Amino acid sequence: MGAIADQSPVAEQDASHIVLVVEDEVLVRMMFTDQLREAGYRVLEASDADKALDLLRHDALNIGVVISDVDMPGSMNGTELARVIRSERPLIKTILVSGHEMPLDGVHHDAFFAKPYNTPAIISCIKALLN
């Protein structure tokens, strides 16, 4: 994962939204969320889709973007989570990531990135999705 020190500051509009990262690999999640925070984003973390849905169902949280791994343990994977988000919270943008090529036909998502996380590219995507 590359450094993000050269990233421009997050616009106020971007900072008013929370980014929810759903990643089951603890060290990967910690490194990625730290980089998003360094870039100025407010970040919540979830280790699986069920924990993510608990957070998404709190109306007080202004979650603007969910970044989810596709392959996760638990009751649903990232593509199933994206379907639930689309159904329950259609204004939330969804970015899916995977270490494998995935057929994403019929799965609503706003962007897809292959692992390992390309933090500068994902930050640029978040900015575009929130503006």
N, C-alpha and C positions, 0 to 999 in steps of 0.2 A: 504494500500500500504506500502510495507516494505521499510526500509531505504536502500540506495545504497552506503553508505560511504565505504563499503568494496570492491567496484568494482575496478578492475584494470583500469589504465588510458586507454583512447581510443587510439588505434594505429593511427599513422599519416594517413594511408590510410583510416581508418574509418572517421577521422575528416575532410577529404577533401570532404566527401559527406554530403549532408543535409538530415535530417530526417523530413518528412512532416507528422504531426499528424492531422488527420481529426476526430474531435470529437465535437458533438453538445452541450454536457453538459459543460458549461464554467468552473466550479470549477474542474471537473474531468480533463479536458484538461489542465488547469493551473498547477495542481499538477503533472500530468504525464510529461508535457513538462519541468517543473522545474527540475524534477528528471533526465530527459535525458540530460539537459544542465549541471547539476552537474556532470554527468558522462563524460562530455566533448564533447557531440554532438552539432552540429549546428542544430537548430530546427526551422522550420516554422510551423505555426498553421493555420488551416482552420476550420470553424464551420460547413461547409457542402461541398458536392461534387462539387458544382458549383465554390465555392471559391478555392477549391483544384485544379480544372482543370485550373483556371486562372493562378495559380502559376506554375502548371506543364507545361503549354504551353510557359513559358519563357525559351528560350534556354540557357540564361546566368546562370540559376540556376542549380547547380550540385546536383539534388535530386537523392539520391541513394535508399532510402526506403520510402514507404508510409505506415503509420500505420493508418488504418481506422476502425471506428466503423461500424458495419453492419447496424444497425437501425438508420437512420438519416432522418430528414425532408428535404424537397426540391424536386428538380426534379429527383433525383436518390438516391438510398441507397448505402451502401458500396460495395455490390457485383456488382452492375452496374458500380460503379466507377472503381472497379478492372478490369472489362471487357474493359472499355475505356482505362485505363492505358496499359493493355496488347496490345491493338490495336495500340495506338498512341506512346507509349514509352515502348516497350517490355523489355528494359534492366533494368527498374526500378523494384525493388523487392517490393512485396506487402504483408503486414501482416494485417490480418483481426481480429477484436475483437468483441465479442458480449456477452451480458448478457444472451442470450438464445442459446440453441443448434440450429444450423442452418444446413440445408442440403446444402452443398457447392459443390455438384456434378456439374461438368461442369464450375465452376468458377475458373479462374486461380488465384491462390494465393500461396505465398511461405510458409506461416505459418498461423496458427490460434491459438488464445488464448481466453479463457473465461474470462469475467470480474468477479471480479475486476481485474484491471491491475496488473500483476505480473512483476513489473519493472525489477528485476534482470534477470528473464527468458527472457524477451523481449530484454534486452540489449545483452544477450548472443546470441540470435537469430540474432540481427542486426549485431553483429561482424561476425558471421558465414556467413551471406548472403553477406556481403561486402568483404569478403576475398576469 
